[in-house]
């Protein structure tokens, strides 16, 4: 890994130097493009399309084309195209692309994973590459981590791209929108929309630019999903794009397919989507046989089992092993001779034990309106509509005493790795890609490029402070918050779970310190809480959901107090998540400070700290409230994180290898299905059952067997 990163840094410097003449060329065009009239900006887009021979929209046509040649043609246009987008952004949002954003845009267009530091303008940089590929008429997708960011960024970039004649659409979980101009909105919605637009313009004038937090959805109007996918640029989440692909391949008529060609995609927060989310396949399912009573029965049975006496829990492997004593008690409770003679009984026992010991309320999930809602371990967000598979979700429902839903059977599934590898061109951007450069290269064949910051980073990252117990650690965090709060310095405290955020909140309440809490239970207030997090004297406790897609602006007088102070209440199993949290502070040259607090009772240390950390504890004989210097412990923490990262990489690699076999079959079946539906659509006399069978048999004969 070390040699891999050394080679990466050498390559990175070379690539930055190589593209500098192109950046200079874009800058040389700036004055010329600034003199263009508004109507001439749109005319430029038509000229570019004529050059590419793409004046007609082909987003829904599965046409054959030479990908290498198209990319070569696009890069000949790139300097002019980027100069045009830069002028549109300056003119309509008062955001002029910095050179580092032009560099990032170039690397995104060149199908790289682009690391751009937090606060350096990934949203702005993406617009450049999206515009370039939209010129082909085959569509460009921006994939982000949640519906809110898809709406916000889609609307904001609509203000930049629409004046250039590029249409923008947004896909959310239960709705979809098209961006329309201010004039069209007023014509459609009337006086209320005009008032909202006037307010936005006044706020933008006061701020000196059109800020992302001014996006309220005013310029987004609802439309059909088919209309959205016909837009030049489409914003949405990885789940929505992936599920639309599966739904398209379950459609019974060719006319019901909506997604069209998977041409070009930029994945925002690429490490989160391509690495963290990659362990969870996308699944469309339907209800199967009902066995709800068994889940409730086993939830009751395992309540009578005690750890150590009846089973053991392996923190590292995340597994539960039942002992002979435990088996005897279970068989007695169930009135059976051998619980393992019946596969169904063994299946329910395994799930009930996992639900009891490995899945905790306000950690892996929350209960909302009588339903179990999974909490994403990497973002801290509630994952509405997502369910654990293989009966685990039902076991948790039985454990918590809520309605046990029916089991489901899979109708269609695909991993995110294989879905995104379907695109003709793929790129990604994130503030934290470097630690996963090898995985991006191995699985996605994507190189990582690190773009320098526009201004130097002056944040101070202090050494970790380590405590024996979680209680001692939390008390130290509260004292640290009080010290910073007394001088007016805003503090953002990152936690790994809803439960820990609520524990710290209760401790702050007892100290009389006003604060906001942002977790999966208060997600509706996210934008408001984040907007205030940088104000003088503000204290914010947040799960990982505050780590991505958010911009914490510093309030008046905060720079003088040292900027935003970020406290990590424990180390996450991924170094990238820790770096994301740190990156909330010290953005765009602002001062800032960060520190992590760790205890030997933290999940990471219990699972992967090993015997070495326990030996240190016994040797030192430390009290709960006594911190110890990081020294050798820093290496233990880093090694623990590396162990988890390697463990998770192996899981993802095996998942890809397994799904690659399914993927060959899936592509053949989906291709065959699409061809048959196309024939049926073009031939009205094939509607009979006999005609359908005849067409299917002819198409099947064309398939080469998989060896």
C-alpha positions as CSV (number, residue, x, y, z in Angstrom):
1,X,0.0,0.0,0.0
2,X,2.8,2.4,0.9
3,X,4.6,1.9,-2.5
4,X,1.2,2.3,-4.2
5,X,0.6,5.7,-2.6
6,X,4.2,6.8,-3.3
7,X,3.6,6.1,-7.0
8,X,0.2,7.9,-6.8
9,X,1.8,11.1,-5.4
10,X,4.4,11.1,-8.2
11,X,1.7,10.6,-10.8
12,X,-0.5,13.3,-9.2
13,X,2.1,16.0,-9.6
14,X,2.8,15.1,-13.2
15,X,-0.9,15.2,-14.1
16,X,-1.4,18.6,-12.5
17,X,1.6,20.0,-14.5
18,X,0.4,18.3,-17.7
19,X,-3.1,20.0,-17.6
20,X,-1.8,23.5,-16.7
21,X,-1.6,24.7,-20.3
22,X,-5.3,23.8,-20.7
23,X,-6.2,25.8,-17.5
24,X,-4.2,28.7,-19.0
25,X,-6.2,28.4,-22.2
26,X,-9.5,28.5,-20.3
27,X,-8.3,31.6,-18.4
28,X,-7.3,33.3,-21.7
29,X,-10.9,32.9,-23.0
30,X,-12.4,34.6,-19.9
31,X,-12.6,38.2,-21.2
32,X,-13.9,37.1,-24.6
33,X,-16.8,35.1,-23.0
34,X,-17.6,37.8,-20.5
35,X,-18.4,40.1,-23.5
36,X,-21.0,37.7,-24.9
37,X,-24.7,38.6,-24.6
38,X,-27.1,36.2,-22.7
39,X,-28.5,34.9,-26.0
40,X,-25.0,34.2,-27.4
41,X,-24.3,31.9,-24.4
42,X,-27.0,29.6,-25.6
43,X,-25.9,29.9,-29.2
44,X,-22.5,28.6,-28.2
45,X,-24.0,25.4,-26.9
46,X,-25.7,24.8,-30.2
47,X,-22.4,25.4,-32.0
48,X,-20.7,22.9,-29.7
49,X,-23.5,20.3,-30.4
50,X,-23.1,20.9,-34.2
51,X,-19.4,20.3,-33.9
52,X,-20.1,17.0,-32.1
53,X,-23.0,16.1,-34.5
54,X,-25.4,15.8,-31.6
55,X,-28.0,18.4,-32.3
56,X,-30.8,15.8,-31.6
57,X,-31.4,14.5,-28.1
58,X,-30.3,10.8,-28.0
59,X,-30.6,10.2,-24.3
60,X,-33.2,7.5,-24.8
61,X,-31.6,5.9,-27.9
62,X,-29.4,2.9,-27.3
63,X,-27.1,3.9,-30.1
64,X,-23.7,2.5,-30.9
65,X,-20.8,4.9,-30.8
66,X,-17.0,5.0,-30.4
67,X,-16.4,5.9,-26.8
68,X,-12.7,6.7,-27.3
69,X,-13.4,8.9,-30.3
70,X,-16.2,10.8,-28.6
71,X,-14.0,11.5,-25.6
72,X,-11.3,12.8,-27.9
73,X,-13.8,15.1,-29.6
74,X,-15.1,16.4,-26.3
75,X,-11.6,17.2,-25.0
76,X,-11.0,19.3,-28.1
77,X,-14.0,21.4,-27.0
78,X,-13.2,21.3,-23.3
79,X,-11.4,24.7,-23.0
80,X,-14.2,26.6,-24.7
81,X,-17.0,24.6,-22.9
82,X,-15.4,25.2,-19.5
83,X,-14.9,28.9,-20.2
84,X,-18.6,29.1,-21.1
85,X,-19.8,27.4,-17.9
86,X,-17.5,29.6,-15.9
87,X,-19.0,32.7,-17.4
88,X,-22.6,31.4,-16.8
89,X,-21.8,30.7,-13.2
90,X,-20.2,34.1,-12.7
91,X,-23.1,35.9,-14.4
92,X,-26.0,34.1,-12.8
93,X,-24.7,33.0,-9.4
94,X,-21.7,35.3,-8.9
95,X,-19.5,32.1,-8.4
96,X,-16.5,32.3,-10.6
97,X,-14.7,29.0,-10.9
98,X,-11.2,29.0,-9.3
99,X,-8.4,27.4,-11.1
100,X,-8.5,24.4,-8.7
101,X,-12.2,23.9,-9.7
102,X,-11.2,24.0,-13.3
103,X,-8.6,21.3,-12.6
104,X,-11.2,19.2,-10.7
105,X,-13.6,19.6,-13.6
106,X,-10.9,18.4,-16.1
107,X,-10.2,15.3,-14.0
108,X,-13.9,14.5,-13.7
109,X,-14.2,14.8,-17.4
110,X,-11.2,12.5,-17.7
111,X,-13.0,9.8,-15.6
112,X,-10.9,10.1,-12.5
113,X,-11.8,9.9,-8.8
114,X,-11.1,13.5,-7.9
115,X,-10.2,14.4,-4.3
116,X,-11.1,18.0,-3.6
117,X,-10.8,19.2,-0.1
118,X,-14.0,20.0,1.9
119,X,-15.4,23.4,1.1
120,X,-13.4,23.8,-2.2
121,X,-16.5,23.7,-4.4
122,X,-17.2,20.2,-5.6
123,X,-20.8,21.2,-6.6
124,X,-19.3,24.0,-8.8
125,X,-16.6,21.8,-10.3
126,X,-19.1,19.1,-11.3
127,X,-21.1,21.5,-13.4
128,X,-18.1,21.8,-15.9
129,X,-17.9,18.1,-16.7
130,X,-21.7,17.6,-16.6
131,X,-22.1,20.3,-19.2
132,X,-19.3,18.8,-21.4
133,X,-20.9,15.3,-21.5
134,X,-24.5,16.7,-21.8
135,X,-23.4,18.2,-25.2
136,X,-23.3,14.6,-26.6
137,X,-27.1,14.3,-26.2
138,X,-26.7,11.0,-24.4
139,X,-27.2,12.4,-20.9
140,X,-25.1,13.0,-17.8
141,X,-26.0,11.9,-14.2
142,X,-24.9,13.3,-10.9
143,X,-25.2,10.7,-8.2
144,X,-25.3,11.9,-4.6
145,X,-26.0,10.5,-1.1
146,X,-29.5,11.8,-0.3
147,X,-32.6,13.4,-1.7
148,X,-32.0,16.8,-0.1
149,X,-28.6,17.2,-1.7
150,X,-30.0,16.0,-5.1
151,X,-32.7,18.7,-4.9
152,X,-30.4,21.4,-3.6
153,X,-27.5,20.9,-6.1
154,X,-29.8,20.2,-9.0
155,X,-31.7,23.5,-8.5
156,X,-28.5,25.4,-7.9
157,X,-26.8,24.1,-11.0
158,X,-30.0,24.7,-13.0
159,X,-29.3,28.4,-12.5
160,X,-25.9,27.8,-14.3
161,X,-26.9,25.3,-17.0
162,X,-30.4,26.4,-18.0
163,X,-29.1,29.7,-19.5
164,X,-26.8,27.6,-21.7
165,X,-29.8,25.6,-23.1
166,X,-29.1,22.5,-20.9
167,X,-32.1,20.9,-19.2
168,X,-31.8,19.7,-15.6
169,X,-33.9,17.1,-13.8
170,X,-34.0,15.8,-10.2
171,X,-35.1,12.3,-9.0
172,X,-36.1,11.8,-5.4
173,X,-37.6,8.8,-3.6
174,X,-41.2,9.5,-4.2
175,X,-41.1,12.4,-6.6
176,X,-39.2,13.9,-9.5
177,X,-38.7,17.4,-10.8
178,X,-37.5,19.6,-13.7
179,X,-35.7,22.8,-13.3
180,X,-37.5,25.8,-14.9
181,X,-36.5,29.4,-15.1
182,X,-37.8,32.2,-12.9
183,X,-40.2,33.4,-15.6
184,X,-41.7,29.9,-16.1
185,X,-42.1,29.4,-12.4
186,X,-44.0,32.6,-12.0
187,X,-46.2,31.7,-15.0
188,X,-46.9,28.3,-13.4
189,X,-47.2,29.2,-9.7
190,X,-48.1,32.9,-9.7
191,X,-47.6,35.5,-7.0
192,X,-46.3,33.2,-4.3
193,X,-43.5,32.0,-6.5
194,X,-42.6,35.6,-7.4
195,X,-42.3,36.5,-3.7
196,X,-40.0,33.5,-3.1
197,X,-37.8,34.5,-6.1
198,X,-37.6,38.1,-4.9
199,X,-36.6,37.0,-1.5
200,X,-33.9,34.7,-2.9
201,X,-32.5,37.5,-5.1
202,X,-32.5,39.9,-2.2
203,X,-30.6,37.4,0.0
204,X,-28.2,36.6,-2.8
205,X,-27.5,40.3,-3.3
206,X,-26.9,40.8,0.4
207,X,-24.5,37.7,0.5
208,X,-22.8,38.8,-2.7
209,X,-23.6,35.5,-4.5
210,X,-26.2,32.8,-4.9
211,X,-25.6,30.5,-1.9
212,X,-26.5,26.8,-1.8
213,X,-28.6,27.3,1.3
214,X,-30.9,29.7,-0.6
215,X,-32.2,26.7,-2.7
216,X,-35.8,26.1,-1.5
217,X,-37.1,24.2,-4.5
218,X,-38.9,27.2,-6.0
219,X,-37.5,26.5,-9.5
220,X,-38.3,22.8,-9.4
221,X,-41.6,21.6,-10.8
222,X,-42.9,18.1,-10.6
223,X,-43.0,15.9,-13.7
224,X,-43.0,12.3,-14.8
225,X,-39.9,10.1,-14.3
226,X,-39.7,9.6,-18.1
227,X,-39.5,13.4,-18.5
228,X,-36.7,13.7,-16.0
229,X,-34.5,11.1,-17.7
230,X,-35.0,13.0,-21.0
231,X,-33.2,15.9,-19.4
232,X,-29.6,16.6,-20.4
233,X,-28.4,16.4,-16.7
234,X,-30.1,14.4,-14.0
235,X,-29.4,14.6,-10.2
236,X,-30.4,11.7,-7.9
237,X,-29.3,9.2,-5.3
238,X,-27.4,6.0,-6.0
239,X,-30.4,4.0,-4.8
240,X,-32.9,5.7,-7.1
241,X,-30.7,5.4,-10.1
242,X,-30.1,1.7,-9.3
243,X,-33.7,0.8,-8.5
244,X,-34.9,2.5,-11.7
245,X,-32.5,0.3,-13.6
246,X,-33.9,-2.8,-12.0
247,X,-37.5,-1.6,-12.5
248,X,-36.8,-0.9,-16.2
249,X,-35.7,-4.5,-16.6
250,X,-38.9,-5.7,-14.9
251,X,-41.1,-3.6,-17.2
252,X,-43.7,-5.5,-19.3
253,X,-43.7,-2.9,-22.1
254,X,-40.8,-1.2,-23.8
255,X,-42.7,2.1,-23.4
256,X,-42.6,1.7,-19.6
257,X,-38.8,1.8,-19.4
258,X,-37.6,5.3,-18.3
259,X,-33.9,5.4,-17.6
260,X,-32.4,5.1,-21.1
261,X,-28.7,5.0,-21.7
262,X,-26.2,4.9,-18.8
263,X,-23.8,7.3,-20.5
264,X,-21.8,9.4,-18.0
265,X,-22.0,9.7,-14.2
266,X,-20.2,11.7,-11.6
267,X,-20.6,10.2,-8.2
268,X,-20.5,12.8,-5.4
269,X,-19.1,11.5,-2.1
270,X,-17.6,8.6,-4.2
271,X,-16.0,6.9,-1.3
272,X,-19.3,6.7,0.5
273,X,-21.2,5.3,-2.4
274,X,-18.6,3.2,-4.2
275,X,-16.9,1.9,-1.0
276,X,-19.2,2.1,2.1
277,X,-22.5,1.5,0.4
278,X,-21.1,-1.2,-1.8
279,X,-21.6,-3.9,0.8
280,X,-25.3,-3.6,0.5
281,X,-26.9,-4.8,-2.8
282,X,-30.0,-3.2,-4.2
283,X,-32.9,-5.6,-4.0
284,X,-36.5,-5.4,-5.3
285,X,-38.7,-7.9,-3.5
286,X,-42.2,-9.0,-2.7
287,X,-43.9,-10.6,0.2
288,X,-43.3,-14.3,0.7
289,X,-44.8,-16.9,3.0
290,X,-45.9,-15.7,6.4
291,X,-44.0,-17.0,9.4
292,X,-44.4,-14.0,11.8
293,X,-45.3,-16.2,14.8
294,X,-41.9,-17.9,14.7
295,X,-40.1,-14.6,15.0
296,X,-42.1,-13.5,18.1
297,X,-41.7,-17.0,19.7
298,X,-37.9,-16.9,19.3
299,X,-37.6,-13.3,20.4
300,X,-39.2,-14.5,23.7
301,X,-37.0,-17.6,23.9
302,X,-33.6,-15.7,23.6
303,X,-34.6,-13.2,26.2
304,X,-34.1,-16.0,28.8
305,X,-30.6,-16.7,27.5
306,X,-27.6,-15.0,29.2
307,X,-24.3,-14.1,27.7
308,X,-21.3,-16.3,28.6
309,X,-23.6,-18.9,30.3
310,X,-25.7,-19.7,27.2
311,X,-23.8,-18.1,24.3
312,X,-20.7,-16.0,23.5
313,X,-20.4,-12.8,21.4
314,X,-17.4,-12.3,19.1
315,X,-17.1,-8.5,18.8
316,X,-14.4,-8.7,16.1
317,X,-16.3,-11.2,13.8
318,X,-19.7,-9.8,14.7
319,X,-21.1,-13.3,15.5
320,X,-22.9,-15.1,18.2
321,X,-22.2,-18.7,19.1
322,X,-24.6,-20.6,21.3
323,X,-23.3,-23.1,23.9
324,X,-24.5,-26.6,24.8
325,X,-26.2,-25.1,27.9
326,X,-28.0,-22.6,25.6
327,X,-29.1,-25.3,23.2
328,X,-30.5,-27.4,26.0
329,X,-32.5,-24.4,27.3
330,X,-33.8,-23.5,23.9
331,X,-34.9,-27.0,23.2
332,X,-36.6,-27.1,26.6
333,X,-38.5,-23.9,25.9
334,X,-39.6,-25.0,22.4
335,X,-40.4,-28.6,23.5
336,X,-38.2,-30.2,20.8
337,X,-35.5,-32.8,21.0
338,X,-33.0,-31.3,18.5
339,X,-33.3,-27.7,17.4
340,X,-30.8,-28.3,14.6
341,X,-32.8,-31.1,13.0
342,X,-35.2,-28.5,11.6
343,X,-33.5,-25.9,9.4
344,X,-36.3,-23.4,10.0
345,X,-35.8,-23.5,13.8
346,X,-32.0,-23.1,13.5
347,X,-32.6,-20.1,11.1
348,X,-34.9,-18.4,13.5
349,X,-32.6,-19.0,16.5
350,X,-29.6,-17.5,14.6
351,X,-31.6,-14.4,13.7
352,X,-33.0,-13.9,17.1
353,X,-29.6,-14.1,18.8
354,X,-28.1,-11.7,16.2
355,X,-31.0,-9.2,16.7
356,X,-30.5,-9.4,20.5
357,X,-26.7,-9.0,20.7
358,X,-25.4,-7.4,17.5
359,X,-28.2,-4.9,16.7
360,X,-29.0,-2.1,19.2
361,X,-31.8,0.5,19.3
362,X,-30.5,4.0,18.6
363,X,-27.3,2.6,17.1
364,X,-27.9,0.4,14.1
365,X,-31.6,1.3,14.0
366,X,-34.3,3.5,15.5
367,X,-38.1,2.9,16.0
368,X,-40.3,5.5,14.3
369,X,-44.1,5.3,14.0
370,X,-44.0,1.6,14.9
371,X,-41.4,0.7,12.3
372,X,-37.8,-0.3,12.5
373,X,-35.7,2.2,10.5
374,X,-32.1,1.3,9.7
375,X,-29.5,4.0,10.5
376,X,-26.7,4.2,8.0
377,X,-23.5,3.5,9.9
378,X,-21.4,5.8,7.7
379,X,-23.8,8.8,7.3
380,X,-25.9,8.5,10.5
381,X,-29.0,9.0,8.3
382,X,-32.3,7.1,8.6
383,X,-32.7,4.8,5.6
384,X,-36.4,4.9,5.0
385,X,-37.7,1.9,3.1
386,X,-34.6,-0.2,3.5
387,X,-34.8,-3.5,5.3
388,X,-32.3,-6.1,6.5
389,X,-32.6,-9.3,4.5
390,X,-32.7,-13.1,5.3
391,X,-35.3,-12.6,8.1
392,X,-33.0,-10.3,10.3
393,X,-35.3,-7.3,10.0
394,X,-38.3,-9.4,11.2
395,X,-36.3,-10.7,14.1
396,X,-35.5,-7.1,15.2
397,X,-39.2,-6.2,14.8
398,X,-40.1,-9.1,17.1
399,X,-37.4,-8.0,19.6
400,X,-38.7,-4.5,19.8
401,X,-42.4,-5.6,19.9
402,X,-43.5,-3.8,16.8
403,X,-45.6,-5.3,13.9
404,X,-43.6,-8.1,12.3
405,X,-43.8,-7.6,8.5
406,X,-43.9,-10.5,6.1
407,X,-40.7,-12.0,4.8
408,X,-39.8,-11.2,1.2
409,X,-38.4,-12.9,-1.8
410,X,-36.0,-11.3,-4.3
411,X,-37.3,-10.3,-7.7
412,X,-34.3,-8.3,-8.9
413,X,-31.0,-7.4,-7.5
414,X,-27.7,-5.8,-8.4
415,X,-24.6,-4.5,-6.5
416,X,-23.7,-0.9,-6.7
417,X,-20.3,-1.9,-8.1
418,X,-21.9,-3.7,-11.1
419,X,-24.5,-1.0,-11.6
420,X,-22.0,1.8,-11.9
421,X,-19.8,-0.3,-14.2
422,X,-22.6,-0.3,-16.7
423,X,-21.9,3.4,-17.5
424,X,-19.9,4.3,-20.7
425,X,-17.9,6.8,-18.6
426,X,-17.7,7.1,-14.8
427,X,-16.0,9.6,-12.5
428,X,-16.2,10.5,-8.8
429,X,-15.4,13.3,-6.4
430,X,-14.9,13.4,-2.6
431,X,-12.8,15.0,0.0
432,X,-11.5,11.7,1.2
433,X,-10.4,9.3,-1.6
434,X,-6.7,8.8,-1.1
435,X,-6.9,6.1,1.6
436,X,-9.0,4.0,-0.8
437,X,-7.0,4.6,-4.0
438,X,-6.0,1.0,-4.3
439,X,-9.6,-0.2,-4.1
440,X,-10.8,2.4,-6.6
441,X,-8.1,1.1,-9.0
442,X,-8.7,-2.6,-8.5
443,X,-12.5,-2.7,-8.6
444,X,-13.6,0.3,-10.7
445,X,-10.4,0.8,-12.8
446,X,-10.5,4.5,-11.7
447,X,-7.4,6.5,-10.8
448,X,-7.4,8.9,-7.9
449,X,-6.1,12.5,-8.4
450,X,-5.7,15.0,-5.5
451,X,-6.5,18.6,-6.4
452,X,-4.7,21.2,-4.2
453,X,-6.7,23.7,-2.1
454,X,-7.4,27.2,-3.3
455,X,-6.1,28.5,0.0
456,X,-3.7,26.8,2.5
457,X,-5.4,24.7,5.2
458,X,-4.5,26.3,8.6
459,X,-6.6,24.1,10.8
460,X,-4.8,22.6,13.9
461,X,-5.3,18.8,14.2
462,X,-4.4,17.9,17.8
463,X,-3.3,14.5,19.1
464,X,-6.0,12.1,20.3
465,X,-6.7,11.9,24.0
466,X,-7.2,8.4,25.4
467,X,-9.2,7.4,28.5
468,X,-9.7,4.0,30.2
469,X,-13.5,4.2,30.2
470,X,-16.2,5.8,28.1
471,X,-17.6,7.6,31.2
472,X,-14.2,9.2,31.8
473,X,-13.9,10.2,28.2
474,X,-17.4,11.8,28.1
475,X,-16.7,13.8,31.2
476,X,-13.5,15.1,29.6
477,X,-15.4,16.1,26.4
478,X,-18.0,18.0,28.4
479,X,-15.2,20.0,30.2
480,X,-13.5,20.7,26.8
481,X,-16.9,22.0,25.4
482,X,-17.4,24.2,28.4
483,X,-13.9,25.8,28.0
484,X,-14.5,26.6,24.4
485,X,-18.1,27.7,25.0
486,X,-17.0,30.2,27.7
487,X,-14.9,32.1,25.1
488,X,-17.6,31.9,22.4
489,X,-15.9,29.4,20.1
490,X,-18.5,27.2,18.3
491,X,-18.1,23.5,18.8
492,X,-19.2,20.6,16.6
493,X,-19.2,17.2,18.4
494,X,-19.3,14.1,16.2
495,X,-20.7,10.9,17.5
496,X,-20.9,7.4,16.0
497,X,-24.5,6.7,17.0
498,X,-27.9,8.2,17.9
499,X,-27.5,6.7,21.4
500,X,-24.1,8.4,22.1
501,X,-25.4,11.7,20.8
502,X,-28.3,11.6,23.3
503,X,-26.0,10.6,26.2
504,X,-23.8,13.7,25.5
505,X,-26.8,15.9,25.1
506,X,-28.2,14.8,28.5
507,X,-24.8,15.6,30.1
508,X,-24.7,19.1,28.5
509,X,-28.2,19.7,29.7
510,X,-27.2,19.0,33.3
511,X,-24.4,21.5,32.8
512,X,-26.8,24.1,31.5
513,X,-25.1,24.4,28.1
514,X,-27.5,25.2,25.3
515,X,-27.0,23.0,22.2
516,X,-28.5,21.4,19.1
517,X,-28.6,17.7,18.3
518,X,-28.5,16.4,14.8
519,X,-29.1,12.7,14.3
520,X,-31.5,10.3,12.4
521,X,-34.3,11.3,14.7
522,X,-34.0,15.1,14.0
523,X,-33.0,14.8,10.3
524,X,-35.8,17.2,9.2
525,X,-33.9,20.1,10.9
526,X,-30.6,19.3,9.3
527,X,-30.2,22.4,7.1
528,X,-31.2,24.8,9.9
529,X,-28.9,23.1,12.5
530,X,-25.9,23.1,10.2
531,X,-26.6,26.7,9.2
532,X,-26.2,27.8,12.8
533,X,-23.3,25.5,13.8
534,X,-20.6,28.1,13.0
535,X,-22.2,30.9,15.0
536,X,-20.5,32.3,18.1
537,X,-21.1,30.2,21.2
538,X,-23.0,27.5,19.3
539,X,-22.7,23.9,20.4
540,X,-23.8,21.1,18.0
541,X,-23.8,17.4,18.6
542,X,-24.2,15.4,15.4
543,X,-23.9,11.8,14.1
544,X,-22.0,11.2,10.9
545,X,-24.8,12.8,8.9
546,X,-23.2,16.2,9.4
547,X,-20.1,15.0,7.7
548,X,-21.1,15.3,4.0
549,X,-22.6,17.8,1.7
550,X,-22.8,20.5,4.3
551,X,-21.1,23.9,4.5
552,X,-20.7,25.4,8.0
553,X,-20.1,29.1,7.6
554,X,-18.4,31.0,10.4
555,X,-20.4,33.6,12.2
556,X,-19.3,37.1,13.2
557,X,-16.3,37.2,15.6
558,X,-15.7,33.4,15.3
559,X,-12.4,33.7,13.3
560,X,-10.9,35.7,16.2
561,X,-11.8,32.8,18.5
562,X,-10.0,30.3,16.4
563,X,-12.8,29.2,14.1
564,X,-14.9,26.0,14.5
565,X,-13.7,23.4,17.0
566,X,-14.5,19.9,15.9
567,X,-14.5,17.2,18.6
568,X,-14.7,13.5,17.6
569,X,-16.2,11.5,20.5
570,X,-14.6,8.3,19.2
571,X,-12.6,7.0,16.2
572,X,-14.7,5.5,13.4
573,X,-13.7,2.2,11.9
574,X,-12.9,4.1,8.7
575,X,-10.2,6.8,8.7
576,X,-12.1,8.5,5.9
577,X,-15.1,9.2,8.1
578,X,-12.8,10.8,10.7
579,X,-11.3,12.9,8.0
580,X,-14.7,14.0,6.8
581,X,-15.6,15.1,10.3
582,X,-12.3,17.0,10.7
583,X,-13.0,18.6,7.3
584,X,-16.0,20.5,8.7
585,X,-13.5,22.9,10.2
586,X,-10.8,25.0,8.5
587,X,-12.6,25.3,5.1
588,X,-11.4,27.8,2.5
589,X,-8.5,29.1,4.5
590,X,-10.5,29.6,7.7
591,X,-8.8,28.9,11.1
592,X,-10.0,25.8,12.9
593,X,-9.2,23.1,15.4
594,X,-9.9,19.4,15.8
595,X,-9.3,16.6,18.4
596,X,-10.5,13.1,18.9
597,X,-11.3,11.5,22.2
598,X,-10.9,7.7,22.5
599,X,-11.6,5.1,25.3
600,X,-10.8,1.5,25.6
601,X,-14.5,0.8,25.7
602,X,-15.1,2.2,22.2
603,X,-16.4,-0.4,19.7
604,X,-13.2,0.0,17.5
605,X,-10.9,-0.7,20.4
606,X,-12.9,-3.6,21.8
607,X,-13.1,-5.2,18.3
608,X,-9.7,-4.5,16.9
609,X,-7.5,-3.0,19.6
610,X,-6.2,-6.4,20.5
611,X,-4.3,-7.7,23.5
612,X,-1.7,-5.0,23.3
613,X,-4.0,-2.3,24.4
614,X,-5.2,-4.4,27.4
615,X,-1.6,-5.0,28.4
616,X,-0.9,-1.2,28.4
617,X,-4.0,-0.7,30.6
618,X,-2.8,-3.3,33.1
619,X,0.7,-1.9,33.2
620,X,-0.3,1.7,33.6
621,X,-3.1,1.1,36.1
622,X,-4.9,4.3,35.0
623,X,-8.0,5.8,36.5
624,X,-11.1,6.5,34.5
625,X,-10.5,10.3,34.4
626,X,-6.8,10.1,33.7
627,X,-5.8,10.7,30.1
628,X,-2.7,9.1,28.7
629,X,-0.4,10.4,26.0
630,X,-1.1,9.1,22.6
631,X,2.5,7.6,22.0
632,X,2.3,4.0,21.2
633,X,-1.6,4.1,21.4
634,X,-1.7,6.2,18.3
635,X,-0.2,3.2,16.4
636,X,-2.7,0.8,18.0
637,X,-5.7,3.0,16.9
638,X,-4.3,3.4,13.4
639,X,-3.7,-0.3,13.1
640,X,-7.2,-1.1,14.4
641,X,-8.7,1.1,11.7
642,X,-6.5,-0.5,9.0
643,X,-7.6,-3.9,10.1
644,X,-11.3,-3.0,9.8
645,X,-10.6,-1.3,6.4
646,X,-8.8,-4.5,5.1
647,X,-11.6,-6.7,6.5
648,X,-14.3,-4.7,4.8
649,X,-12.3,-4.5,1.6
650,X,-12.2,-8.3,1.5
651,X,-15.9,-8.5,2.0
652,X,-16.5,-6.1,-0.8
653,X,-14.1,-7.9,-3.1
654,X,-15.8,-11.2,-2.4
655,X,-19.2,-9.6,-3.1
656,X,-18.0,-8.3,-6.4
657,X,-16.6,-11.7,-7.4
658,X,-19.8,-13.4,-6.5
659,X,-22.0,-10.9,-8.2
660,X,-19.8,-10.9,-11.4
661,X,-21.1,-14.4,-12.0
662,X,-24.7,-13.3,-11.6
663,X,-23.9,-10.2,-13.6
664,X,-23.1,-12.3,-16.8
665,X,-26.5,-14.0,-16.5
666,X,-28.3,-10.8,-15.6
667,X,-26.9,-8.9,-18.6
668,X,-27.9,-11.7,-21.0
669,X,-31.4,-12.1,-19.6
670,X,-32.0,-8.3,-19.4
671,X,-30.7,-7.9,-23.0
672,X,-32.8,-10.7,-24.3
673,X,-35.9,-9.3,-22.4
674,X,-35.3,-5.8,-23.9
675,X,-34.9,-7.2,-27.4
676,X,-38.2,-9.2,-27.1
677,X,-40.0,-6.2,-25.8
678,X,-38.7,-4.1,-28.6
679,X,-39.9,-6.6,-31.2
680,X,-43.3,-6.7,-29.6
681,X,-43.5,-2.9,-29.6
682,X,-42.7,-2.8,-33.3
683,X,-45.0,-5.7,-34.3
684,X,-48.6,-5.5,-33.3
685,X,-49.3,-9.1,-34.6
686,X,-47.0,-10.6,-31.9
687,X,-49.5,-10.0,-29.0
688,X,-50.8,-13.5,-28.9
689,X,-49.3,-16.1,-26.6
690,X,-48.2,-18.2,-29.6
691,X,-46.5,-15.2,-31.1
692,X,-44.7,-14.3,-27.9
693,X,-43.3,-17.8,-27.6
694,X,-42.2,-17.8,-31.2
695,X,-40.3,-14.5,-30.7
696,X,-38.7,-15.7,-27.5
697,X,-37.5,-19.0,-29.0
698,X,-35.9,-17.2,-31.9
699,X,-34.1,-14.8,-29.6
700,X,-33.0,-17.6,-27.2
701,X,-31.2,-19.3,-30.1
702,X,-29.0,-16.3,-30.6
703,X,-27.5,-16.7,-27.1
704,X,-24.0,-18.2,-26.7
705,X,-23.9,-20.5,-23.6
706,X,-21.9,-19.2,-20.6
707,X,-18.9,-21.4,-20.2
